[in-house]
Amino acid sequence: MKTAITEMFGIQHPIIQGGMHYVGFAELASAVSNAGGLGIITGLTQKTPELLAKEIARCRDMTDKPFGVNLTFLPTFAAPPYPEYIAAIREGGVKIVETAGRSPEQYMPALKAAGIKVIHKCTSVRHSLKAEAIGCDAVSVDGFECGGHPGEDDMPNMILLPRAAEELKIPFVASGGMADARSLVAALAMGAQGMNMGTRFIATKEAPVHDNVKNALVKASELDTRLIMRALRNTERVLTNAKVEKLIEIEREKGKDLKIADIMDQVAGVYPKVMIDGDMDAGAWSCGMMVGLIHDIPSVKELIDRIMADAEQIIRGRLTGFLDGTVETVSPAVHKVA
């Protein structure tokens, strides 16, 4: 399948693995790239630019296909040394960067001077247009269904994607709620040039996380995510657990007086405890609503091959069938753990 995104990034399939804290290591990024998608190393999971350089080199040893690095620009007083991280990316020969968080405008000259293609993650059309205006090559349009930070507009992808298609001149991919071939075909129908999957890639054999995490994703339903930190205007969608429910209780008690210090026990230092140690009640960690569509733990290649085969079946069989009167009534198979 060829789209503006596959052509821009030199990949076979229009599927991008989003940056995920303590998930986006070389093992997963290389597996996605080797399977024809675009794998992404999560830059700030690496504590220093030197460690990021080593992770890029490790990934380079695992794949000869294009891969990228995620850089999230955080609203903190003690900002990470972003120029040094960008230097590590440049010197590692990486030509694709996924940016997220605050606007990457300050760092665009350095990224573009290095010949790097930038895809910025946005939760609204207005932010997408800003990304286009500052020179981003593409955007990842993130709907309200997504894991992590969905913004404050509560705009689902059925509305957000067509609106982005109406306004943007640069290509965009759909992010949030993306899980399978149905997601991909729907995204393409609404104007996207591909899709970005985060949570779905955690439940794969190559994802370097504890088995407890993968099994929790298979077990969970679409009703098992919660929105937290709304009062702080830093809304995050997470998988529920005991500490998340405690956090929500604190939010109810504090109301508009909530401070980040009130919930530090539930949000600070959580990811290593969850992803590495497998402590599923360590605290709040990002998870999308599409978790209800995760029914198995395939290899990355099995997952991507399945998505592309099922997408062709939907397009050639089901959709064209509506036009010629031979529509297939059976949807692609649901793949569940035996």
SVG drawing of the C-alpha trace seen along z (x, -y; Angstrom):
<svg xmlns="http://www.w3.org/2000/svg" viewBox="-26 -29 53 51">
<polyline fill="none" stroke="black" stroke-width="0.4" points="0.0,0.0 1.4,-3.4 0.4,-6.6 2.0,-10.0 3.3,-8.7 4.9,-5.5 6.6,-7.6 7.8,-10.3 9.4,-7.9 10.4,-5.2 8.4,-2.4 6.3,0.4 3.1,0.0 1.4,-3.1 1.8,-2.1 3.8,-4.0 4.7,-2.8 4.2,-5.8 6.8,-6.8 5.9,-5.2 7.8,-5.7 9.7,-2.6 8.3,-0.7 10.0,-2.4 13.3,-0.6 15.4,0.7 13.8,4.2 10.3,2.9 11.3,0.1 13.5,2.5 10.7,5.1 8.2,2.6 10.6,1.3 11.6,4.8 7.9,5.7 7.5,2.7 6.2,0.1 8.0,-2.8 9.5,-2.0 10.1,-4.7 12.7,-4.9 11.4,-7.0 14.1,-9.5 13.5,-10.7 13.3,-7.1 17.0,-7.3 18.2,-9.4 21.0,-11.1 21.8,-12.0 24.8,-9.5 22.4,-6.7 20.1,-7.7 23.1,-7.5 23.8,-4.0 20.1,-3.0 20.1,-4.3 23.3,-2.3 21.6,0.8 18.6,0.3 20.8,-0.2 22.4,3.2 18.9,4.8 17.4,3.2 18.5,1.7 15.1,0.1 14.1,-3.5 13.3,-4.1 12.7,-7.3 13.1,-8.9 10.3,-10.4 11.2,-13.7 8.6,-15.0 9.0,-18.6 8.0,-18.8 6.5,-21.8 9.1,-21.7 11.4,-24.2 14.4,-21.8 14.1,-20.9 16.1,-18.0 19.1,-19.0 17.2,-19.0 20.0,-20.3 22.2,-17.4 19.4,-14.9 19.0,-16.3 22.8,-16.0 22.6,-12.4 19.8,-11.8 21.7,-13.6 25.0,-11.9 23.1,-8.5 21.9,-9.1 18.2,-9.1 16.2,-11.0 12.7,-10.9 11.7,-12.5 8.2,-12.3 7.7,-15.3 5.1,-15.6 4.1,-17.8 4.9,-21.5 5.5,-23.0 8.9,-22.0 9.2,-25.4 12.3,-26.3 14.1,-23.2 12.9,-23.1 16.0,-24.9 18.3,-22.3 16.1,-19.4 15.7,-20.7 19.4,-21.6 20.1,-17.9 17.7,-16.8 15.3,-15.3 11.6,-14.8 9.4,-15.9 6.0,-14.5 4.4,-16.3 1.6,-14.8 -1.4,-17.1 -4.8,-16.8 -6.6,-19.6 -6.8,-21.0 -5.5,-24.4 -2.4,-22.8 -2.0,-20.8 -2.1,-24.0 0.5,-25.5 2.7,-22.5 2.3,-22.9 3.1,-26.6 6.4,-26.0 7.6,-23.5 6.6,-20.1 6.5,-17.6 3.5,-15.7 1.3,-15.5 -0.1,-12.7 -3.7,-13.7 -4.5,-12.3 -8.2,-11.8 -9.9,-11.7 -9.7,-7.9 -5.9,-7.9 -3.8,-6.7 -1.7,-9.4 -2.7,-13.1 -5.7,-13.7 -5.7,-17.5 -8.7,-19.4 -11.1,-19.5 -12.5,-15.9 -12.7,-15.6 -13.0,-12.0 -11.4,-10.9 -14.7,-10.5 -14.8,-14.3 -11.2,-15.3 -9.8,-13.4 -12.2,-14.8 -11.7,-18.3 -7.9,-17.8 -8.4,-16.6 -10.4,-19.8 -7.7,-22.1 -4.2,-20.6 -2.0,-20.6 0.6,-18.3 -0.1,-14.6 -1.3,-13.3 -1.8,-9.9 -4.6,-8.9 -3.6,-8.3 -5.8,-7.3 -8.1,-4.3 -6.0,-2.6 -5.9,1.1 -6.4,3.2 -7.3,3.2 -10.7,1.6 -8.9,-1.3 -6.5,-1.7 -9.3,-1.6 -11.5,-4.0 -8.5,-6.4 -7.8,-6.3 -11.4,-6.9 -11.4,-10.0 -8.4,-11.5 -5.5,-10.2 -2.4,-8.7 -1.8,-6.0 -2.1,-5.3 -0.1,-5.6 -0.5,-2.7 0.8,-2.9 -1.1,-0.7 -1.6,2.1 2.2,2.5 2.7,3.1 0.8,6.4 3.3,7.9 6.0,10.5 8.8,8.1 7.6,5.3 10.3,5.2 7.8,5.0 6.8,7.4 4.3,10.1 2.0,8.8 1.5,5.7 0.7,7.6 -1.7,9.9 -3.5,7.0 -4.1,5.4 -5.6,8.7 -7.8,8.9 -9.0,5.3 -12.1,4.0 -12.8,0.6 -14.4,-0.4 -11.2,0.0 -9.5,-3.4 -9.9,-6.5 -9.2,-10.2 -7.1,-11.8 -5.6,-15.3 -8.5,-17.1 -8.5,-19.8 -4.8,-20.4 -5.5,-20.8 -3.1,-18.0 -5.6,-15.3 -4.3,-11.8 -6.0,-8.5 -4.7,-5.6 -5.6,-2.0 -7.5,-1.7 -6.0,-0.1 -6.1,-0.5 -3.9,-3.6 -5.7,-5.2 -9.0,-4.8 -7.4,-6.3 -6.1,-9.2 -9.6,-9.8 -10.9,-9.8 -8.3,-12.5 -9.4,-14.5 -13.0,-14.4 -12.1,-15.5 -9.8,-18.4 -11.9,-19.6 -10.6,-22.9 -8.0,-23.0 -6.1,-20.0 -2.3,-20.4 0.1,-18.0 1.7,-17.4 -1.6,-15.8 -1.3,-12.9 2.5,-12.5 2.3,-9.1 0.1,-7.9 2.0,-9.4 5.7,-9.7 8.2,-7.1 5.5,-4.7 6.7,-3.5 9.8,-1.4 7.7,0.2 5.0,1.2 6.9,1.9 10.0,3.5 8.8,4.9 5.3,5.8 3.7,4.1 0.2,3.4 -0.9,1.3 2.2,-0.9 0.2,-3.9 -1.2,-5.6 0.2,-4.6 -1.1,-5.6 -3.5,-3.3 -5.9,-3.9 -9.6,-3.0 -8.7,-0.6 -7.5,1.8 -10.9,3.4 -9.8,4.6 -6.7,6.4 -7.3,10.1 -3.9,11.7 -0.1,11.2 1.2,11.8 4.7,11.0 5.0,7.5 5.3,9.0 2.2,11.2 0.3,8.1 1.3,5.9 0.9,8.6 -2.6,9.3 -3.6,5.7 -2.5,5.3 -4.1,8.5 -7.4,7.7 -7.3,4.1 -7.1,5.4 -10.0,7.8 -12.1,4.9 -11.4,2.6 -11.6,5.1 -14.3,7.3 -16.5,5.4 -16.3,1.8 -16.3,2.4 -19.0,5.0 -21.3,2.3 -21.0,0.8 -21.4,3.9 -23.9,5.7 -21.6,8.6 -20.7,7.3 -19.2,9.7 -21.2,10.0 -18.3,11.5 -15.8,9.1 -12.1,10.0 -11.5,12.6 -11.1,11.6 -7.8,13.1 -8.1,14.2 -5.7,16.0 -6.5,19.7"/>
</svg>
